[in-house]
């Protein structure tokens, strides 16, 4: 008889599971649940990329430009402002993707609009660290192939 809690095979005469101690009930053996994943197609992903790219350019880079301008005016040096703006824009860009894809919604704004979710192989939400490594990989491959993200 199969344990309904842990799935261990037990002798038919036993009343408790030998592995987990759960009470055994006669009946159908527990069958594993198979989750079918439906992946978004190329054009849907491409549309999400374009929408996200526009959001990042307008919002994130605009914020980076504002930080750069403020730092440049405050210090009187254009170089400091350019560096600060570039760093702020890049950090905001990274945080946008990492925070959105590792959040409860599992998607960036465009992926939410198109019904795409970022999941692991089991269908669960991916961690902050996993999304960070994904972004680093995208940036690395993009720089290697001289393509935009």
Rosetta silent file (secondary structure, phi, psi, omega in degrees, C-alpha in Angstrom):
SEQUENCE: XXXXXXXXXXXXXXXXXXXXXXXXXXXXXXXXXXXXXXXXXXXXXXXXXXXXXXXXXXXXXXXXXXXXXXXXXXXXXXXXXXXXXXXXXXXXXXXXXXXXXXXXXXXXXXXXXXXXXXXXXXXXXXXXXXXXXXXXXXXXXXXXXXXXX
SCORE:     score description
SCORE:     0.000 S_00000001
   1 L     0.000  137.868 -177.726    0.000    0.000    0.000 S_00000001
   2 E   -91.556  135.763  177.826    1.317    3.435   -0.927 S_00000001
   3 L   -70.315  131.684 -178.602    1.508    6.231    1.679 S_00000001
   4 L   -77.567  -15.757 -179.107   -0.735    9.134    0.675 S_00000001
   5 L   -90.646  -50.644 -175.058    1.558   11.644    2.402 S_00000001
   6 L  -111.971  -12.082  177.324    5.078   10.695    1.236 S_00000001
   7 L    86.970    2.174 -178.844    4.429    8.070   -1.472 S_00000001
   8 L   -69.736  138.543  176.264    6.464    5.289    0.184 S_00000001
   9 E   -77.600  128.368  179.187    5.399    1.702   -0.610 S_00000001
  10 L  -122.793  161.320  175.723    4.359   -0.145    2.577 S_00000001
  11 L   -66.902  146.000 -176.811    3.239   -3.679    3.337 S_00000001
  12 L   -63.564  -25.368 -177.688   -0.550   -4.122    3.091 S_00000001
  13 L   -81.646  -14.400 -175.990   -0.772   -5.275    6.744 S_00000001
  14 L   -79.952  140.345  179.946    0.857   -2.090    8.130 S_00000001
  15 L   -97.997  -17.362  178.507   -1.428    0.672    9.488 S_00000001
  16 E  -128.157  147.294  179.555    1.248    3.435    9.594 S_00000001
  17 L   -64.983  135.779  179.987    3.848    4.444    7.027 S_00000001
  18 L   -72.381  -21.475 -177.993    7.301    3.077    7.862 S_00000001
  19 L   -92.271  -51.948 -173.692    8.956    6.272    6.583 S_00000001
  20 L  -109.063  -11.038  177.158    6.807    9.199    7.776 S_00000001
  21 L    82.214    5.214 -179.702    4.457    7.574   10.319 S_00000001
  22 L   -70.957  148.510  177.492    1.250    8.792    8.631 S_00000001
  23 E   -67.478  133.903 -179.046   -1.890    6.690    8.988 S_00000001
  24 L   -93.973  135.635  178.278   -2.429    4.521    5.923 S_00000001
  25 L  -119.750  133.258  177.349   -5.811    4.391    4.274 S_00000001
  26 L   -67.670  144.603 -179.636   -6.683    1.803    1.662 S_00000001
  27 L   159.251 -160.931 -179.338   -7.485    3.298   -1.709 S_00000001
  28 L   -70.560  142.981  175.186   -5.884    4.502   -4.885 S_00000001
  29 L   -69.771  152.070 -178.956   -2.143    5.073   -4.844 S_00000001
  30 L   -70.841  128.120  178.583   -1.020    8.680   -5.029 S_00000001
  31 L  -103.577  141.790 -179.932   -0.198    9.746   -8.588 S_00000001
  32 L   -68.795  147.342  178.289    2.301   12.481   -9.341 S_00000001
  33 L   -89.094  128.737  179.076    0.981   15.770  -10.674 S_00000001
  34 L  -105.155  124.903 -179.777    2.365   16.732  -14.059 S_00000001
  35 L  -101.116  124.134  177.912    2.511   20.452  -14.803 S_00000001
  36 L   -93.401  124.464  179.216    2.399   21.442  -18.451 S_00000001
  37 L   -96.927  131.454  174.768    4.304   24.644  -19.200 S_00000001
  38 L  -107.425  116.409 -177.385    3.185   26.812  -22.076 S_00000001
  39 L   -89.500  144.527  176.163    6.057   28.979  -23.249 S_00000001
  40 L   -70.212  142.693 -179.656    5.564   32.380  -24.839 S_00000001
  41 L   -77.509  174.300 -176.220    6.480   32.463  -28.499 S_00000001
  42 H   -58.536  -48.411 -174.150    9.190   34.537  -30.159 S_00000001
  43 H   -69.059  -33.539  176.844    6.966   37.428  -31.296 S_00000001
  44 H   -67.483  -42.502  177.254    5.277   37.772  -27.938 S_00000001
  45 H   -66.345  -39.567  179.553    8.679   37.895  -26.212 S_00000001
  46 H   -64.142  -42.361  177.164    9.991   40.324  -28.828 S_00000001
  47 H   -61.797  -41.554  177.811    7.009   42.639  -28.282 S_00000001
  48 H   -62.792  -39.731  178.672    7.628   42.494  -24.515 S_00000001
  49 H   -61.971  -46.237 -178.691   11.289   43.363  -25.105 S_00000001
  50 H   -63.594  -45.350  179.786   10.408   46.404  -27.233 S_00000001
  51 H   -62.745  -45.466  178.398    7.837   47.686  -24.717 S_00000001
  52 H   -62.543  -38.437  179.923   10.262   47.202  -21.822 S_00000001
  53 H   -62.154  -42.513  178.065   13.013   48.915  -23.785 S_00000001
  54 H   -64.693  -43.589  178.501   10.791   51.969  -24.306 S_00000001
  55 H   -60.951  -44.672 -178.622    9.827   52.013  -20.597 S_00000001
  56 H   -64.524  -44.409 -179.287   13.471   51.739  -19.567 S_00000001
  57 H   -62.204  -48.428 -175.446   14.608   54.487  -21.939 S_00000001
  58 H   -70.872  -54.623 -172.394   11.910   56.946  -20.913 S_00000001
  59 H   -80.795  -55.417 -172.346   11.617   56.340  -17.188 S_00000001
  60 H   -70.645  -49.239 -179.132   14.913   54.871  -16.045 S_00000001
  61 H   -69.712  -30.975  174.129   17.297   56.778  -18.255 S_00000001
  62 H   -62.770  -40.707  175.632   15.310   59.965  -17.655 S_00000001
  63 H   -64.872  -40.417  176.996   15.855   59.453  -13.932 S_00000001
  64 H   -63.479  -38.803  177.491   19.549   58.832  -14.517 S_00000001
  65 H   -64.909  -39.238  178.322   19.775   62.038  -16.535 S_00000001
  66 H   -64.311  -44.259  177.565   18.107   63.961  -13.710 S_00000001
  67 H   -61.882  -43.483  178.426   20.557   62.556  -11.149 S_00000001
  68 H   -61.703  -42.051  179.397   23.459   63.381  -13.452 S_00000001
  69 H   -63.815  -45.566 -179.611   22.229   66.927  -13.962 S_00000001
  70 H   -62.705  -45.178  179.119   21.771   67.499  -10.224 S_00000001
  71 H   -65.711  -37.929  179.241   25.227   66.084   -9.409 S_00000001
  72 H   -66.057  -42.016  178.763   26.822   68.091  -12.210 S_00000001
  73 H   -68.436  -41.894 -177.435   25.247   71.354  -11.064 S_00000001
  74 H   -65.290  -38.087 -177.540   26.028   70.659   -7.401 S_00000001
  75 H   -95.114  -13.604 -178.597   29.693   69.905   -8.045 S_00000001
  76 L    74.346    8.290 -179.185   30.211   72.270  -10.970 S_00000001
  77 L  -119.641  123.099  179.759   31.834   69.439  -12.922 S_00000001
  78 H   -66.617  -34.409 -177.659   30.149   67.954  -15.970 S_00000001
  79 H   -63.705  -42.428  178.792   32.239   64.777  -15.715 S_00000001
  80 H   -62.595  -42.121  178.796   30.971   63.989  -12.204 S_00000001
  81 H   -63.978  -40.505  178.861   27.401   64.511  -13.374 S_00000001
  82 H   -64.497  -44.094 -179.912   27.887   62.252  -16.379 S_00000001
  83 H   -65.121  -46.941 -179.877   29.384   59.479  -14.276 S_00000001
  84 H   -62.810  -41.860  178.915   26.709   59.763  -11.573 S_00000001
  85 H   -64.775  -40.369  178.928   23.941   59.830  -14.178 S_00000001
  86 H   -64.857  -45.381  179.994   25.334   56.791  -15.978 S_00000001
  87 H   -64.546  -45.532 -179.921   25.666   54.809  -12.746 S_00000001
  88 H   -62.690  -42.721  178.793   22.184   55.830  -11.542 S_00000001
  89 H   -64.095  -42.919  179.318   20.629   54.954  -14.905 S_00000001
  90 H   -65.891  -41.897  179.128   22.362   51.575  -15.058 S_00000001
  91 H   -65.090  -41.078  178.507   21.392   50.721  -11.480 S_00000001
  92 H   -65.456  -39.474  176.651   17.768   51.719  -12.117 S_00000001
  93 H   -58.220  -49.981 -179.293   17.784   49.629  -15.316 S_00000001
  94 H   -63.854  -45.272 -178.929   19.053   46.579  -13.424 S_00000001
  95 H   -64.459  -34.561  178.109   16.681   47.071  -10.496 S_00000001
  96 H   -56.660  -53.015 -178.221   13.691   47.407  -12.829 S_00000001
  97 H   -68.095  -46.801 -174.638   14.219   43.947  -14.288 S_00000001
  98 H   -66.674  -47.132 -178.705   15.404   42.219  -11.128 S_00000001
  99 H   -68.331  -39.258 -178.565   12.739   43.596   -8.794 S_00000001
 100 H   -70.385  -44.440 -175.954    9.876   43.136  -11.243 S_00000001
 101 H   -76.052  -23.823  177.500   10.730   39.580  -12.348 S_00000001
 102 L   -95.182    1.310 -178.934   11.450   38.330   -8.816 S_00000001
 103 L   -78.207 -178.617  179.136    8.349   40.017   -7.395 S_00000001
 104 L   -62.089  -31.062 -178.530    4.986   38.462   -6.665 S_00000001
 105 L   -77.504  -20.999  177.423    3.828   39.355  -10.197 S_00000001
 106 L    61.006   30.568 -177.097    6.778   37.474  -11.803 S_00000001
 107 L  -162.324  155.345  170.714    6.896   39.877  -14.733 S_00000001
 108 L   -80.297  177.787 -177.762    7.960   43.291  -15.957 S_00000001
 109 H   -59.417  -42.907 -179.251    5.289   45.783  -17.024 S_00000001
 110 H   -69.992  -37.478  178.635    5.257   44.582  -20.628 S_00000001
 111 H   -66.732  -35.924  174.652    5.201   40.919  -19.642 S_00000001
 112 H   -61.774  -44.686 -178.956    2.244   41.644  -17.367 S_00000001
 113 H   -63.348  -33.805 -177.688    0.454   43.341  -20.249 S_00000001
 114 H   -96.372    1.532  177.336    1.110   40.378  -22.560 S_00000001
 115 L    75.768   28.655  179.105    0.359   37.671  -19.984 S_00000001
 116 L  -101.930  137.674  176.343    3.922   36.325  -19.707 S_00000001
 117 L  -122.586  143.533  177.135    5.279   35.108  -16.362 S_00000001
 118 L   -95.755  118.359 -175.048    8.905   34.347  -15.454 S_00000001
 119 E  -134.869  164.083  173.374    9.044   30.984  -13.664 S_00000001
 120 L   -87.022 -174.023 -176.539   11.495   28.243  -12.775 S_00000001
 121 L   -64.729  -23.548  178.467   11.262   24.693  -14.125 S_00000001
 122 L   -90.299   -4.438 -178.688    8.661   23.749  -11.495 S_00000001
 123 L    91.399    6.831 -178.972    6.492   26.767  -12.305 S_00000001
 124 L   -91.756  165.822  178.137    7.425   28.620   -9.108 S_00000001
 125 E   -65.072  140.169  178.859    8.623   32.206   -8.702 S_00000001
 126 L   -90.501  153.891 -173.541   12.349   32.679   -9.275 S_00000001
 127 L   -79.530  165.710  176.988   14.559   34.288   -6.667 S_00000001
 128 H   -56.901  -45.163 -179.886   16.222   37.705   -6.671 S_00000001
 129 H   -63.853  -40.548  179.663   19.617   36.037   -7.124 S_00000001
 130 H   -65.120  -42.914  178.693   18.426   33.922  -10.057 S_00000001
 131 H   -65.561  -36.718  178.239   16.985   36.960  -11.846 S_00000001
 132 H   -61.909  -45.764  178.542   20.237   38.840  -11.185 S_00000001
 133 H   -64.511  -37.041  176.449   22.272   36.057  -12.825 S_00000001
 134 H   -61.154  -43.414 -179.626   19.846   35.989  -15.757 S_00000001
 135 H   -66.728  -41.503  177.014   20.333   39.726  -16.264 S_00000001
 136 H   -60.730  -41.066  178.886   24.125   39.429  -16.006 S_00000001
 137 H   -64.710  -41.758  177.865   23.999   36.650  -18.616 S_00000001
 138 H   -62.368  -45.475 -179.538   21.851   38.768  -20.944 S_00000001
 139 H   -64.233  -42.811 -179.559   24.195   41.730  -20.613 S_00000001
 140 H   -63.507  -47.240  179.743   27.282   39.568  -21.113 S_00000001
 141 H   -66.781  -36.595  177.694   25.908   37.838  -24.212 S_00000001
 142 H   -64.132  -41.833  178.645   24.670   41.168  -25.567 S_00000001
 143 H   -69.951  -36.879  179.895   28.100   42.749  -25.171 S_00000001
 144 H   -65.234  -43.080 -177.657   29.799   39.690  -26.622 S_00000001
 145 H   -90.900    0.730 -179.538   27.600   39.642  -29.700 S_00000001
 146 L    58.478   40.610  177.147   27.468   43.472  -29.910 S_00000001
 147 L  -113.594  157.685  173.596   23.683   43.433  -29.707 S_00000001
 148 L   -78.024  137.306 -178.160   21.388   45.536  -27.575 S_00000001
 149 L    -2.911    0.000    0.000   20.152   43.566  -24.588 S_00000001
